[in-house]
Amino acid sequence: MHVLVVEDDIAMQELLATLLRGLDSRVHIHHAETVATGLTLWRQHPINLLLCDWNLPNQESGLTLVKAIRAKDCELPIVMITGRGDRATVTDSLRNKVNEFIVKPFDPSAVMERLKRYLTEPEAEPDSDRNTADDPDLETFVAQHDSVLARLTIMPGAEAALSSITHADQPSALELAQQWQSDMAITTRLIRLANSSLMRRSGGAITTLRDAIATLGVEMALTQVLALALANTSGLRHDTLQSLSKTFAEQSQQLAEYAALLAKRLKLNVANCYTAGLLVKIGDCAVLEAIQLYLDSGGETITDEEINSALLKHAAQYGNQLKIKWRLPLALRERIGATYSAGAGQVNPELLLMRLAACLASSDDHSTEQEKLCRQLRLAPADLPCASASNPQEQQP
């Protein structure tokens, strides 16, 4: 089952993908943000359902895409999703044979109920002649980077959080407090961080979500929500994949906290460095999701050795493609890349800092490189967070 989602709002894309996968985890979701891209994907893939927003970028209308498709295909189910519910809009949609018309904001459970009938495929008859030798093995499957990523909803919520972090027009502290007030995990995390030594504040303890966001700042508060989204392992059901995902989340969290402490010490942008640290393992996490998709698609039993091999071969490529897919700013990509190598002759303190944080978080011996980075950043050994600490966030920066 192939579904084409034409929607330029990242958060809405994520929500629709979540609803679709909730109905059928095997669904292939193709994303487009313009009429031209939507038409291209419709021509390239056997689309079974189209979800289309009315208002698209550059004053385009989703109805333009609907008309172009209807000129060739009168059977494809089309669901129009829009914030417009006026009579003329509904009439125009029905005139062009739109099957469903959903007005935003909507109740996700009600939308799932309406979409269910379009995602129900007839049960295939058993095929005794089917040659299972034709099915790809794990390596072949994971190596299809583009097609696999098109079918995955990677780390639900992470892309939306990143969009808020990197967008120039960020929400206010009050808006975030109202949005998150019923989320216990976010509230607990932000209050804990606001009271930690990283913030080095005076006065009484912070006990409310609004005060925590005001203390941290909107950007740092958003990065904490990103951290929660990246640590979500709910889509992984294989024991080894779950275990590795938790390990990657812990490693990224530790690196991010070291980077934040160093940035605070050097009076650099703490949130920028923290965000980059959190994203260091996105390629590895994407490979884990790809392996789970392989298993969900009927793949054979896999070994831990095969999982580790797939990570080693494909994590970097998946990470690079995700950075492009998520439209990460170049400066953020550079900070992520610097954790692996700051580059010869590098003088940018944020990039040197990120590499130093990676050395501190690593279990390998990087003492020589660490000393060189300290000299370049003019840091004394006493300025460094202790690499053996289990929770660097609680140290004095």
C-alpha positions in Angstrom: 0.0 0.0 0.0 1.5 3.3 -1.1 0.1 6.6 0.3 1.1 10.0 -1.1 0.9 12.9 1.5 1.1 16.3 0.0 1.5 18.7 2.9 4.0 21.5 3.6 3.6 21.6 7.4 6.1 19.3 8.9 4.1 18.7 12.1 1.0 17.8 10.1 3.1 15.5 7.9 4.3 13.7 11.1 0.8 13.5 12.5 -0.7 12.0 9.3 2.2 9.5 9.0 1.6 8.4 12.6 -2.1 7.9 11.9 -1.4 5.9 8.7 1.2 3.7 10.4 -1.2 3.2 13.3 -3.6 1.7 10.8 -1.0 -0.3 8.9 2.7 -0.5 9.8 3.6 -1.8 6.3 2.3 1.3 4.5 4.8 3.1 2.2 4.4 6.9 2.8 5.7 9.3 0.1 5.9 13.0 1.2 5.6 16.0 -1.1 5.2 19.7 -0.4 4.4 21.1 -3.8 2.1 20.3 -6.7 5.1 19.5 -9.0 6.7 17.1 -6.5 3.3 15.4 -5.8 2.8 14.8 -9.5 6.3 13.4 -9.9 5.8 10.9 -7.0 2.3 10.0 -8.3 3.8 9.1 -11.7 6.8 7.2 -10.1 4.9 5.0 -7.6 1.7 2.9 -7.5 -0.1 5.3 -5.3 -3.2 3.8 -3.6 -4.3 6.8 -1.6 -3.7 10.6 -1.8 -3.9 12.9 1.3 -3.7 16.5 0.1 -3.7 19.9 1.8 -5.6 22.7 0.1 -3.1 25.4 0.7 0.5 24.7 -0.5 3.6 26.9 -0.8 3.9 29.6 -3.4 0.1 30.2 -3.3 -0.5 26.8 -5.0 -3.7 24.9 -4.3 -3.9 21.2 -3.7 -6.9 21.2 -5.9 -4.5 21.8 -8.9 -2.9 18.5 -8.1 -6.3 16.8 -7.7 -7.4 18.1 -11.2 -4.2 16.9 -12.8 -4.5 13.4 -11.3 -8.2 13.2 -12.0 -7.6 13.9 -15.7 -5.7 10.5 -15.8 -7.2 8.5 -12.9 -10.8 8.6 -11.7 -10.4 5.7 -9.3 -7.7 6.9 -6.9 -9.1 7.7 -3.4 -8.4 11.3 -2.6 -8.8 12.9 0.8 -8.5 16.7 1.0 -7.3 18.1 4.4 -7.6 21.8 5.0 -8.4 24.5 7.4 -11.1 25.8 5.1 -14.6 24.6 5.6 -16.6 27.1 3.6 -19.3 25.9 1.2 -17.4 26.9 -2.0 -14.3 24.9 -0.9 -16.3 21.8 -0.2 -18.2 22.2 -3.5 -15.0 22.6 -5.5 -13.6 19.5 -3.9 -16.6 17.4 -4.6 -16.9 18.6 -8.1 -13.4 17.3 -8.7 -14.3 13.9 -7.2 -12.5 14.2 -3.9 -13.6 11.3 -1.8 -13.3 12.8 1.7 -13.0 16.3 3.0 -11.4 16.7 6.5 -11.3 20.1 8.1 -8.4 21.1 10.5 -8.1 21.0 13.4 -9.5 17.4 13.6 -9.8 14.6 16.0 -7.0 12.1 15.2 -9.1 9.0 16.2 -12.0 10.2 14.0 -9.6 10.7 11.0 -8.2 7.2 11.6 -11.7 5.8 11.4 -12.4 7.5 8.1 -9.1 6.5 6.6 -9.3 2.9 7.7 -11.4 1.7 4.7 -8.8 3.1 2.2 -6.0 1.1 3.8 -7.7 -2.2 3.9 -6.3 -4.5 1.2 -7.9 -7.7 0.2 -6.2 -10.7 1.8 -3.8 -12.3 -0.6 -4.4 -15.9 -1.5 -1.6 -18.3 -0.4 0.9 -18.7 -3.2 2.5 -22.1 -3.0 4.8 -21.2 -5.9 6.2 -18.1 -4.2 10.0 -18.2 -4.3 11.2 -16.9 -1.0 14.7 -16.8 -2.5 13.7 -13.7 -4.3 13.2 -11.8 -1.1 16.1 -9.5 -0.2 18.3 -10.3 2.7 18.9 -7.7 5.4 22.0 -6.2 3.8 20.2 -5.8 0.5 17.1 -4.3 2.1 18.9 -1.8 4.3 21.2 -0.7 1.4 18.1 0.7 -0.4 18.5 4.0 1.5 16.1 6.2 -0.5 13.2 3.7 -0.7 13.5 2.6 2.9 13.6 6.2 4.2 10.5 7.0 2.2 8.7 4.2 4.1 9.8 5.2 7.5 8.5 7.6 10.1 11.8 8.2 11.9 11.7 9.0 15.6 8.1 10.5 15.8 8.1 14.1 17.0 11.9 14.7 16.5 11.4 16.3 13.1 8.6 18.6 14.4 10.8 19.6 17.4 13.7 20.3 15.2 11.5 22.5 12.9 10.6 24.6 15.9 14.2 24.9 17.1 15.6 26.0 13.7 12.6 28.2 12.7 13.2 31.9 13.1 9.7 32.5 14.5 9.8 30.3 17.7 6.8 30.0 20.0 6.8 32.0 23.3 7.5 30.5 26.7 3.8 31.0 27.6 2.7 29.2 24.4 5.0 26.3 25.2 3.8 26.1 28.8 0.2 25.9 27.7 1.1 23.3 25.0 3.0 21.0 27.4 1.2 21.6 30.7 -0.4 18.1 30.6 2.7 16.2 29.6 4.3 14.9 32.7 7.5 13.7 31.0 8.3 17.1 29.5 7.3 19.0 32.7 9.5 16.7 34.9 12.5 17.0 32.5 12.4 20.8 32.2 12.0 21.4 35.9 14.9 19.0 36.7 17.1 20.8 34.2 16.1 24.3 35.3 17.2 23.3 38.9 20.5 21.7 37.7 24.0 23.1 38.1 24.1 23.6 34.3 21.9 26.7 34.7 23.9 27.9 37.8 21.1 30.1 39.1 20.4 31.6 42.5 17.2 31.8 44.4 14.6 29.2 45.4 13.8 25.9 43.6 11.8 26.1 40.4 8.5 24.2 40.7 6.4 25.2 37.7 6.7 24.4 34.0 6.3 28.1 33.0 9.2 29.1 35.3 11.3 26.3 34.1 10.9 27.4 30.4 11.6 31.0 31.4 14.8 29.9 33.1 16.0 27.6 30.3 14.9 29.8 27.4 12.6 28.6 24.6 15.4 27.1 22.5 16.8 25.0 25.3 13.3 23.9 26.3 12.7 22.8 22.7 15.9 20.8 22.7 14.7 18.8 25.7 11.5 17.9 23.9 13.8 16.8 21.0 15.8 14.6 23.4 12.6 12.9 24.5 11.5 12.3 20.9 14.9 10.8 20.0 14.8 8.5 22.9 11.4 7.0 21.9 11.8 3.3 21.2 8.1 2.4 20.9 8.4 1.4 17.2 11.2 -1.1 17.9 10.0 -4.6 19.0 13.2 -6.6 18.5 15.1 -6.9 21.8 18.5 -6.1 20.3 17.2 -3.1 18.4 15.5 -1.8 21.5 18.7 -2.2 23.6 20.9 -0.5 21.0 18.4 2.4 20.6 18.5 3.0 24.4 22.3 2.9 24.3 22.5 5.4 21.4 20.1 7.7 23.3 22.2 7.6 26.4 25.4 8.2 24.4 23.9 11.1 22.6 22.5 12.6 25.8 25.9 12.4 27.5 27.7 14.0 24.6 25.1 16.8 24.4 25.4 17.5 28.2 29.2 17.7 27.9 28.9 20.0 24.9 26.4 22.2 26.9 28.8 22.4 29.9 31.7 23.4 27.7 29.6 25.9 25.8 28.6 27.5 29.0 32.2 27.7 30.2 33.3 29.3 26.9 30.2 31.6 26.8 29.0 30.1 23.5 25.5 29.2 22.5 24.5 26.3 24.9 21.4 25.3 23.0 23.1 25.1 19.7 25.8 22.7 21.0 23.3 20.7 23.0 21.1 20.1 20.0 24.1 19.0 17.8 25.1 16.5 20.5 21.6 15.0 20.6 21.6 14.4 16.8 25.0 12.6 16.6 23.4 9.1 16.4 20.4 9.8 14.1 21.9 7.7 11.4 22.3 4.8 13.7 18.8 5.1 14.9 17.5 5.3 11.4 19.3 2.0 10.6 17.6 0.4 13.6 14.2 1.6 12.3 15.1 0.2 8.8 16.0 -3.2 10.3 12.6 -3.3 12.2 10.9 -2.5 8.9 12.7 -5.4 7.3 11.4 -7.7 10.0 7.9 -6.3 9.8 7.9 -6.9 6.0 8.5 -10.6 6.5 12.3 -10.6 6.7 14.1 -13.6 8.0 15.5 -13.9 11.6 18.6 -11.8 12.0 21.7 -12.1 14.2 23.3 -9.4 16.3 26.3 -9.6 14.0 24.1 -8.7 11.0 22.7 -5.8 12.9 26.1 -4.5 13.8 27.3 -4.9 10.3 24.3 -2.9 8.9 25.0 -0.1 11.4 28.7 0.0 10.5 28.0 0.1 6.7 24.9 2.3 6.5 24.6 4.7 9.6 26.6 7.5 8.0 24.6 7.5 4.8 21.2 7.3 6.6 22.4 10.2 8.8 23.4 12.4 5.9 20.1 11.7 4.1 18.1 12.5 7.2 19.9 15.8 7.6 18.8 16.7 4.1 15.3 15.4 4.6 14.9 17.3 7.8 16.4 20.4 6.3 18.9 20.9 9.0 20.8 24.2 8.8 24.4 24.0 7.5 25.8 25.3 10.8 24.0 22.5 12.7 25.2 19.9 10.3 28.8 21.2 10.7 28.5 20.9 14.5 27.3 17.3 14.3 30.1 16.4 11.8 32.7 18.0 14.1 32.0 15.3 16.8 33.7 12.9 14.5 36.5 15.2 13.3 36.9 18.9 13.7 39.2 19.0 10.7 42.9 20.0 10.4 43.5 23.7 11.0 40.0 24.3 12.4 39.6 27.4 14.5 35.8 27.7 15.0 35.4 27.3 18.8 32.0 25.6 18.5 33.4 22.9 16.2 36.4 22.4 18.4 34.1 22.2 21.4 31.9 19.5 19.8 34.9 17.4 19.1 36.2 17.8 22.6 32.8 16.8 24.0 32.9 13.7 21.8 36.3 12.8 23.2 35.1 13.2 26.8 32.0 11.1 26.1 34.0 8.3 24.4 35.2 5.2 26.2 38.3 5.2 24.1 41.5 7.0 25.0 41.6 10.4 23.3 44.0 12.0 25.8 46.4 13.4 23.2 43.7 14.9 21.0 41.9 16.2 24.1 45.0 18.0 25.3 45.4 19.7 21.9 41.8 20.8 21.8 42.0 22.2 25.3 45.0 24.3 24.3 43.1 25.6 21.2 40.1 26.5 23.4 42.3 27.8 26.2 40.8 25.5 28.7 42.6 24.1 31.7 42.1 20.5 32.8 40.1 21.8 35.8 37.7 23.4 33.4 36.6 20.1 31.9 33.6 18.1 33.1 34.7 14.7 34.5 34.4 12.1 31.7 33.7 9.3 34.2 30.7 11.0 35.7 27.4 9.3 35.1 25.4 12.5 34.9 27.6 15.4 33.7 24.5 17.7 33.8 24.8 17.8 37.6 28.4 19.0 37.6 29.6 22.5 38.1 30.5 24.0 34.7 
